[in-house]
Amino acid sequence: MGKGVHQLHAAGHALYCYLTNNAPDAALDAVRADLLGITEENGYAAADAQNDYTEAAGTGTLTCQDITWTAVVGSFGPFRYVVLYNEDVAGDPLIAWWDYGSSITVLVGETFKVDFGASTATIA
């Protein structure tokens, strides 16, 4: 599964994250153009998650490197959601998103980190 449309392994497709303040809808939002992101400015731009994918005993594991954005010169936001998408497939299809519960604005000198932990997703 992880080596089909979305080639999740390191030598496959690049997965990127971006920020949005619009609530994603699984029925309506299939590609990046469907879900408007915040303005890329002041130290924020969509970022490569440096993904990899492994399979063992019928279980696939997607891993990503943590992403950190630091506000320089001015703030960025507000945003509430971090969205993971496939940069290398036409239309930039969405893969997943995380809801932070309320809108966040990163002020000058502050950082925002997406911490993926030991694995981003497990497919069994």
C-alpha positions in Angstrom: 0.0 0.0 0.0 2.8 2.4 0.9 4.4 1.9 -2.5 1.4 2.5 -4.8 -0.1 5.9 -5.7 1.7 7.3 -2.7 5.2 6.0 -2.8 6.0 6.7 0.8 9.5 5.2 1.0 12.5 7.6 1.1 13.4 7.0 -2.6 9.7 7.6 -3.6 7.6 10.7 -3.3 8.3 13.7 -1.1 5.6 14.5 1.5 5.3 18.1 2.6 3.4 19.8 5.4 1.6 23.1 5.3 -0.6 25.1 7.7 -4.2 26.2 7.3 -6.9 27.8 9.4 -9.7 26.1 7.4 -11.3 23.0 8.7 -10.4 20.0 6.4 -13.4 18.0 5.1 -12.5 14.4 4.0 -15.5 14.4 1.6 -14.5 17.7 -0.1 -10.8 18.2 0.3 -8.8 15.8 -1.8 -5.9 17.9 -3.1 -3.9 20.9 -1.8 -5.9 23.4 -3.9 -9.1 22.3 -2.1 -7.8 23.5 1.2 -6.3 27.0 1.3 -3.1 27.4 3.4 -1.9 30.4 5.3 0.3 32.9 3.6 3.9 31.7 3.3 5.9 34.5 5.0 8.1 35.5 7.8 9.9 32.1 8.2 7.0 29.9 7.2 6.7 27.9 4.0 5.5 24.4 3.2 8.2 22.0 4.3 9.6 18.6 3.3 8.8 16.0 6.0 11.7 13.8 4.8 9.4 10.7 4.9 10.3 7.0 4.8 8.2 3.9 4.8 9.0 0.3 5.9 7.0 -2.9 6.0 7.5 -5.9 8.3 5.2 -8.8 9.0 2.3 -7.2 7.1 2.5 -3.8 8.9 3.6 -0.6 7.2 5.1 2.3 9.1 5.4 5.8 7.8 7.9 8.0 9.5 8.6 11.7 9.0 11.2 14.1 10.4 10.0 16.8 12.8 9.4 20.2 11.2 10.1 23.4 12.9 9.2 26.9 11.7 10.5 30.1 13.4 8.8 33.4 12.9 11.4 36.0 11.7 10.7 39.7 11.0 7.0 39.2 11.6 4.5 36.7 12.7 2.7 34.0 10.7 -0.8 32.5 11.2 -3.3 32.1 12.4 -3.6 28.4 11.7 -5.3 25.4 13.4 -4.4 22.5 11.2 -1.2 20.9 9.9 -1.7 19.1 6.5 0.4 16.4 5.0 0.3 16.1 1.3 2.2 14.4 -1.6 4.3 16.9 -3.4 5.2 14.5 -6.3 1.8 13.4 -7.5 -0.3 15.7 -9.8 -2.6 18.0 -7.8 -0.7 17.4 -4.6 -3.1 14.9 -3.0 -3.8 15.3 0.8 -2.8 12.4 3.0 -3.6 13.4 6.6 -4.1 16.4 8.8 -3.8 17.2 12.5 -6.1 19.6 14.5 -4.5 21.6 17.2 -7.9 22.5 18.8 -7.7 26.3 18.4 -6.0 28.8 16.1 -2.4 29.6 16.7 -0.3 32.6 15.7 3.5 32.3 15.9 5.0 35.7 17.0 8.4 37.0 16.1 11.1 34.8 17.6 8.7 32.0 18.5 8.8 28.6 16.9 6.2 26.0 16.0 7.2 22.4 15.8 5.4 19.4 14.2 6.6 16.5 16.3 5.8 13.2 14.4 7.1 11.0 17.1 8.4 7.5 16.4 5.9 6.9 13.6 3.6 9.2 11.6 1.2 6.4 10.7 0.9 2.6 10.9 -0.9 0.6 8.3 -1.9 -2.9 9.3 
